[in-house]
Every structure is written in C-alpha cells, then in structure tokens.
Amino acid sequence: MSLLLIGTYTRGSGGIHLVEMDDHTGALEYRHLAAECVNPSFLVVSPDRKSVFTVHETADYKGANTGSVGAFCCDPITGKLTLRNTQSSHGSYPCHITISKSGKHVLVANYGSGTLAVLPVLHEGSLADASCIIQHHGSSVNSSRQEGPHAHSVNLDASNRFALACDLGTDQILIYRFDGTHGALTPSKPAAVAARPGAGPRHLAFHPNGRIAYVINELDSTIAAYRYASADGSLALIDTVSTLPTGFSGASTTAEVVVHPAGKWVYGSNRGHDSIAVFAVNPGSGALRPVGHVSTEGKTPRNFVCHPSGSFLVVGNQESDTLIVFQIDLRTGIPRPTQHRVSVPQPVCVRFL
C-alpha cells in the first residue's frame, strides 16, 4: 500500500488531500483532507519522508504581492500533516518547488514575478526566510503569455551542484550553480540555453542515467531532449518532438513530463487534447520516437506520476476533479486506463509519500 498526496487549487476551502493506493492492483481509496490550506498547487516530500513542503500559489501573503511556502510535519505511516510554519516565496504565484538531496533547502519558482527563491530548512523541519532570491529578465514572441519572465520550474541535478530553471516567459532554461552549504544560486557558464521562440519551457525531467534532460514546452506542445553535461550543467539539444498527433488543430497546451523508471519511455500531458503522449527513448542518443496517445478520460490533465514499480501512471484531471490509474504495458510503455479512480477537487499535483 502506498499513500499519495494531492495538491489542488482550492475553491474557498480545501487543500492537500490523501489517497491510498494498492501497490499490486492500482486500486485507489480516498482517505481525507490531510491539510487545509490555499492553492497548494505543487508540493515535495523530504528525503526522510518526515516533512512536506508546498507552495501556496497566490499573490497576497501578509499584505505583500507574493505567495508563500508551507512546511508541514508528516507522519509517513498515516499521512497526517501538521503545519510547522510558512514563509514568503519572494514572488507572486509560486508554482513549483523542489528539495535538495540533503533536505536542507527548498527551491521555489514564482511564475507571476519570474523569480526563484532558496529557503533553508531548519533542523526541526520549519522554514527560514530565503537565503537567495534570483530575478529573471526578458520576454519573448508570444505577447499574451511571454510579456515578461515567468519562472515555471526549478530542478536540481543528481549531483546537487546545478539547478535548471525553465522560464516560460523568456524561452530559456537558465542554469545555476547551487551552493548547498549557504543556500545560494549563481549563474553558471553558460548561464542559459534558449528554447525556440514561442515554445514556453515549463517542466524538466532527467533520465535515470543523468545524462539526458527532457523539457516540456507548454505553448507549442513539444518536448525537447537535451544532452546534459554534469561537469558544468550545460545542455545541448538532441531533438524536439510534438506531443500532439498529426492533424490535430484544436487549442492545447502541455503540463507535465515524466520519464519511466526504466528509462525506456517518456510521457507528456496535453491539456486540450486531454491525453498522455507516449515516446520511446533511443537508448544510445536519448532521442524520442512517438509511440501513441492515450486519452486521460477527463479534462485538463495536469500533473501525473509513475508508480515506483513502473507498473502504473496516476493522472490528475484538473477540470474533471478526478484521479485515474493507468496500467503501463511494460513491453510497449503504453498506459491503459483502469477502473481505479477517485474524486479529488481540482487535482494539480500528485506525489507518492
């Protein structure tokens, strides 16, 4: 049995929900509201599973034009969450959070203001104020979505030495050296790699071998594969593939990219086409080959995760208020919908506890 924490957008009330999953069958059972809070749209579990940290995606924290980050004590057996404290995210509408391998720092991307912040984790699991704040600058060709910087995610590499931040507004993946002692970010050399104009880099996922990074581009519905050099954090483009089927002409944007634990397949979610796009990974180059598309049987698939065994995908359909389990064919990588599903209001982040 596994426990899943579900981050949501809240409608006046709600917060982080707890769902139980049978590891053998994939069956789901809704448990309870684990923590009441506002717009916990992305969350992360500490390496020791004793803490959970979440963004609160707002622009009004203690009267300031900023969101916040919450630290919760977590019982890894029951999933019960108890608030320790909150701190400013030092930017509006924080939308992504990650944690260092040591568990001593969380890194936050603020979409509205185009800023990153590093917050130290104190010994009892609460958060200190930010030790580092980075302001992005620039814009790109889509005047309605790229009028300024919009930091959409920040990820640490396996060595914990580099942080890669996708900025949808500037069409860049910015590369920073991460100082895990002082909680500081400094631009690397090179300091960024440019996406193609109008792509809108959103989220990034590393291949298990650590040598390939996949970036899903929200605005042009593509996934770009990059060779990753752990010596300096640099990225070199391998290829770019569409997440949409040939001939599709409707409105659609992407949300999440996930690499299968075996490293053989990559998945991306389409909001509008309402599907999971499936790609096979070339074992030599890391390039992607389209395999197919699977309906998510709901509207606006946002975040999704692979079960650690690689046997299941758990998908949150934001506008259908559903969490659905898909069983992965371990020969082809294709996920197939099951009858295992539960209702959760506006699920936007799914994390195994």
Secondary structure by P-SEA (a helix, b strand, c coil): cbbbbbbbbccccccbbbbbbccccbbbbbbcccccccccccccccccccbbbbbccccccccccccbbbbbbccccccbbbbccccccccccccbbbbcccccbbbbbbcccbbbbbbbbccccccccccbbbbbbbcccccccccccccccccccccccbbbbbbcccccbbbbbbccccbbbbbcccccccccccccccbbbbcccccbbbbbbccccbbbbbbcccccbbbbbcccccccccccccccccccccccccccbbbbbbccccbbbbbbbcccccbbbbcccccccccccccccccccccbbbbbbccccbbbbbbbcccccbbbbcccccccccccccccc
